[in-house]
Structures are given as structure tokens and as C-alpha cells.
Amino acid sequence: MVWLSPNLADLGDLAPKTHDSSGGDDDESWTNAILSSKVPNKIMLRLPRLASAGRSLLYNSTRSLIGSNRFSAYRLASTLVFAEHKDSKLEESTLNAVTAARKLGGPVTALIAGKDADKVAVSLADTEGVDKVVYVKDDAYEHSLPEDTAALIRAIREKIGATHIVGAHSATGKNVLPRLSALLDVQQISDVIGIEGEDVFVRPIYAGNAIATVKSADPIKVLTIRTTSFPAAGKSGDKKAESEESSAADKSALSEWKSESISKSDRPELASAKRVVSGGRAVKSADGFKVIYELADKIGAGVGASRAAVDAGYCDNSMQVGQTGKIVAPELYVAIGISGAIQHLAGMKDSKVIVAINKDPDAPIFQIADYGLVGDLFTIVPELTKKL
Ligand SMILES: Cc1cc2nc3c(=O)[nH]c(=O)nc-3n(C[C@H](O)[C@H](O)[C@H](O)COP(=O)(O)OP(=O)(O)OC[C@H]3O[C@@H](n4cnc5c(N)ncnc54)[C@H](O)[C@@H]3O)c2cc1C
């Protein structure tokens, strides 16, 4: 893999300040520098949040700076999408992966494996952008254990001669695709947020504080894509993709599925919720989280948390938002008693509208918030819930 932005130190004064998320002068000088082409054109960096118009202006401008790399040669790409399923249903994240695969230009084959793979294959065949579905109906793949699943993807890839393998940057994708990359002896390109050509990809680094454009020289590209960066593929209507059953690959005895314990909730799933209400350390206890749940239920939102709240045991770790938690980009994100550390911002800064409630007017979260309420959360949140 060739890094187009090899050394931040070379940027001198233009290098980003360590983790300044202020969105103030730094952002402005960066925007100006990039727009006036003072930034070497092989380097793309973006400081955190600008107003959304500014963000898209900056992003589009930086994209044009590397225009020579864009859409150059969609000649030979042929993509295999690793489809995920749960409870015999296609996972929504696969639809995002299909959109990303489509951007590579060539034909798209989707692979689904599990005990009800034939049923899930029907939804896949009905997905816009999927040219062919390969399904492997076998209990052994039901839980996507990386040892067996990676070997299966490798076998199917070989069979169809795919040049790219695309999966979601989900827990399953992050579990399976690195093993596949190792089997193929290629480097995985993780958390891709943009596809500029068949070998040029855009991905965040430094917890989203900089955006790198990377070029891969590997013969086979294995990508995990950030689902919030690619819209879900829709239904294909009358034009159904052809489906083909395939046999299982050799299985390994390296791992075995025992059981899983999943916290159940009637609330919208955090990763795909259109509205998210998150609580931080300031909520103080599991009991204190009631105010967060009450507001979330009032507006039909999923519930998230900062790592500090999770580590303190106020809520389940499946609720963690951030660099080491889930990445969300809902229409509305309400951060309550959350300071706005960069690791938290990495998971929510692409939300369309951000509301922050914090008693400290200087809390960094206000620098990326569209609306802010300064005050004690235990007074403000119940009042807000009542008024909504
Ligand atoms: C490698 C690494 C990975 C990490 N990954 C993540 C991650 O994925 N997600 C994540 O969230 N963090 C992550 N962190 C931790 C992160 O650095 C912060 O420590 C964490 O986000 C802080 O959580 P917080 O904002 O809830 O707590 P604090 O930083 O303690 O902030 C609490 C905020 O609540 C406000 N407050 C206090 N009382 C009240 C009140 N009564 N009413 C209103 N406001 C009040 C305070 O003013 C303060 O701003 C990671 C750290 C590291 C090193």
C-alpha cells in the first residue's frame, strides 16, 4: 500500500494541531489553505467539524485536488461483497457495502452463507447494484466465525476472479476480513469513507482528525467500508440478480460457536437509528441513565453513551459511541453530560444536527454542536422531555 500522505511533519505549519477540535481559526486556515492549493496536492487532511456547508465544500474541494486519481481506470474491477445476515434477514450494513462496491465500477457479486442463506439470497438478488448472488447453505457459517468464513470467501473469490472484496466495517466485517486479508497476503484497507478509483480510497486516521487518501498496489483489495458514508442500496424492482448455490469450503477445527448473550432492547438499534440520545460520565449512575432513556423514548431515539459512562458501569458497552465503539451519523444526536473528547467525536461528528447539554459552557462538545444548552442535565433533560 502506498500512502499518499506519508509524513505529517512535512506539512510544517500546515500540520494539524494535535487534537484541536475547536472548528475555529484552525479550521478556517485549513479550509483556506486547501482551497488556495497551499496544501501539497497529494495530501488531504481535515480537521473536525465545520458547519455542514463548510464541511462539504472542503471535502469536495479536496476531492478535486486529487482529481487526477479519480475514476481513472475502472477496467478490470470485479467485486465480491461479503453479505451479513442476522435472524435469517439481510443486515442493513450489506446494502451500504453494495453501494460502495458499485462505485468500483465492475460487476458485483454478493456472497451469503449460513443456515438460511437461500432465503437471504432472495433479498440480495432484489438489491439494486447486485449482479449475481452466490449462496452457501450451511450451518457452519451461521455465526460468521472468521476461520471458516474467511476460507469460504477466499474460495469464492478465486472461483469468480474478483479483484475487490468489500464488507461493512461492522463487528463481523472487522472479525472476518482481516483474516481473509492475511490468507490472501494483502493489506486490508479499513473504514473506507470514499472510493476515488479502483485502487484509491479515502479513510479517516487519527480518530477522524485527518483524512488520508491511500493507494493500494495489492493485486486484490480487501475493504471494510464505513456504512454511514455510503447510502443503502435500494430494491432493484423487476430486475432480479441471478442466484447460484455454491458448496462449502474446507472447514477448520480452530474455533467453535458456543453461545451469545445479546442485550435486547425495544429501542431503535444504535448504529442505524435516525435519532440518538447519549449520556456521559455526568449521568453519574445506572439509575441516573433513566433521564436519558426517558428523553430517548419520547423522541423514538436509540441510546448511546460515552466510554466513561460505559466503563463506570452505567450502561452496556454495546452502547458506546466513538473510536472504540459504534460510529453513528443520525439526523439528530443529543450529547448529554459528555465533554466531547476526540475519541467520542470520532463516532458521532458526522451527525446531521448535534445538540449538547452540559453545565460547562467551555466544554469542547459545544464547538461541534449545532445547538447547546448550558446547565445541569438533571434539571434540563426532564424539563425537555416534559415539553416535547
Ligand atoms: C484509545 C482510546 C479510545 C477511546 N475510545 C472512546 C470511545 O470510543 N468513546 C468515548 O466516548 N470515549 C472514548 N475514549 C475516552 C475519551 O477520551 C474520554 O475519556 C471520554 O469520552 C469522556 O467521557 P465523558 O465525556 O462522558 O466524561 P468527561 O470527559 O468526564 O465529561 C463529563 C462532562 O459532563 C459535564 N457535566 C458534569 N456534570 C454535569 C451535569 N450535572 N449536567 C450537565 N453536564 C455535566 C462536564 O462539564 C463534562 O464536560 C477513548 C480513550 C482512549 C485513550
PDBQT file of the ligand as one rigid body, heavy atoms in Angstrom, charges set to zero:
ROOT
HETATM    1  C1  LIG A 401      -7.688   4.763  22.894  1.00  0.00    +0.000 C 
HETATM    2  C2  LIG A 401      -8.894   5.427  23.447  1.00  0.00    +0.000 A 
HETATM    3  C3  LIG A 401     -10.112   5.132  22.902  1.00  0.00    +0.000 A 
HETATM    4  C4  LIG A 401     -11.261   5.747  23.393  1.00  0.00    +0.000 A 
HETATM    5  N1  LIG A 401     -12.478   5.467  22.823  1.00  0.00    +0.000 NA
HETATM    6  C5  LIG A 401     -13.570   6.146  23.240  1.00  0.00    +0.000 A 
HETATM    7  C6  LIG A 401     -14.836   5.932  22.621  1.00  0.00    +0.000 A 
HETATM    8  O1  LIG A 401     -14.982   5.116  21.715  1.00  0.00    +0.000 OA
HETATM    9  N2  LIG A 401     -15.883   6.665  23.053  1.00  0.00    +0.000 N 
HETATM   10  C7  LIG A 401     -15.786   7.590  24.057  1.00  0.00    +0.000 A 
HETATM   11  O2  LIG A 401     -16.806   8.229  24.418  1.00  0.00    +0.000 OA
HETATM   12  N3  LIG A 401     -14.600   7.787  24.672  1.00  0.00    +0.000 NA
HETATM   13  C8  LIG A 401     -13.510   7.080  24.301  1.00  0.00    +0.000 A 
HETATM   14  N4  LIG A 401     -12.333   7.278  24.951  1.00  0.00    +0.000 N 
HETATM   15  C9  LIG A 401     -12.344   8.080  26.194  1.00  0.00    +0.000 C 
HETATM   16  C10 LIG A 401     -12.333   9.571  25.948  1.00  0.00    +0.000 C 
HETATM   17  O3  LIG A 401     -11.004  10.014  25.837  1.00  0.00    +0.000 OA
HETATM   18  C11 LIG A 401     -12.980  10.326  27.128  1.00  0.00    +0.000 C 
HETATM   19  O4  LIG A 401     -12.326   9.952  28.319  1.00  0.00    +0.000 OA
HETATM   20  C12 LIG A 401     -14.462  10.037  27.309  1.00  0.00    +0.000 C 
HETATM   21  O5  LIG A 401     -15.132  10.214  26.080  1.00  0.00    +0.000 OA
HETATM   22  C13 LIG A 401     -15.041  11.013  28.336  1.00  0.00    +0.000 C 
HETATM   23  O6  LIG A 401     -16.381  10.693  28.573  1.00  0.00    +0.000 OA
HETATM   24  P1  LIG A 401     -17.381  11.813  29.106  1.00  0.00    +0.000 P 
HETATM   25  O7  LIG A 401     -17.429  12.923  28.156  1.00  0.00    +0.000 OA
HETATM   26  O8  LIG A 401     -18.638  11.107  29.432  1.00  0.00    +0.000 OA
HETATM   27  O9  LIG A 401     -16.721  12.221  30.504  1.00  0.00    +0.000 OA
HETATM   28  P2  LIG A 401     -15.982  13.540  30.922  1.00  0.00    +0.000 P 
HETATM   29  O10 LIG A 401     -14.884  13.859  29.991  1.00  0.00    +0.000 OA
HETATM   30  O11 LIG A 401     -15.668  13.382  32.350  1.00  0.00    +0.000 OA
HETATM   31  O12 LIG A 401     -17.075  14.680  30.719  1.00  0.00    +0.000 OA
HETATM   32  C14 LIG A 401     -18.203  14.823  31.505  1.00  0.00    +0.000 C 
HETATM   33  C15 LIG A 401     -18.884  16.112  31.070  1.00  0.00    +0.000 C 
HETATM   34  O13 LIG A 401     -20.093  16.259  31.780  1.00  0.00    +0.000 OA
HETATM   35  C16 LIG A 401     -20.249  17.608  32.180  1.00  0.00    +0.000 C 
HETATM   36  N5  LIG A 401     -21.091  17.604  33.383  1.00  0.00    +0.000 N 
HETATM   37  C17 LIG A 401     -20.749  17.225  34.655  1.00  0.00    +0.000 A 
HETATM   38  N6  LIG A 401     -21.836  17.286  35.456  1.00  0.00    +0.000 NA
HETATM   39  C18 LIG A 401     -22.879  17.713  34.679  1.00  0.00    +0.000 A 
HETATM   40  C19 LIG A 401     -24.256  17.955  34.927  1.00  0.00    +0.000 A 
HETATM   41  N7  LIG A 401     -24.799  17.739  36.138  1.00  0.00    +0.000 N 
HETATM   42  N8  LIG A 401     -25.030  18.404  33.910  1.00  0.00    +0.000 NA
HETATM   43  C20 LIG A 401     -24.516  18.625  32.676  1.00  0.00    +0.000 A 
HETATM   44  N9  LIG A 401     -23.208  18.386  32.397  1.00  0.00    +0.000 NA
HETATM   45  C21 LIG A 401     -22.406  17.932  33.365  1.00  0.00    +0.000 A 
HETATM   46  C22 LIG A 401     -18.852  18.107  32.428  1.00  0.00    +0.000 C 
HETATM   47  O14 LIG A 401     -18.804  19.520  32.262  1.00  0.00    +0.000 OA
HETATM   48  C23 LIG A 401     -18.061  17.365  31.355  1.00  0.00    +0.000 C 
HETATM   49  O15 LIG A 401     -17.991  18.130  30.158  1.00  0.00    +0.000 OA
HETATM   50  C24 LIG A 401     -11.179   6.666  24.476  1.00  0.00    +0.000 A 
HETATM   51  C25 LIG A 401      -9.933   6.956  25.014  1.00  0.00    +0.000 A 
HETATM   52  C26 LIG A 401      -8.797   6.344  24.520  1.00  0.00    +0.000 A 
HETATM   53  C27 LIG A 401      -7.481   6.696  25.113  1.00  0.00    +0.000 C 
ENDROOT
TORSDOF 0
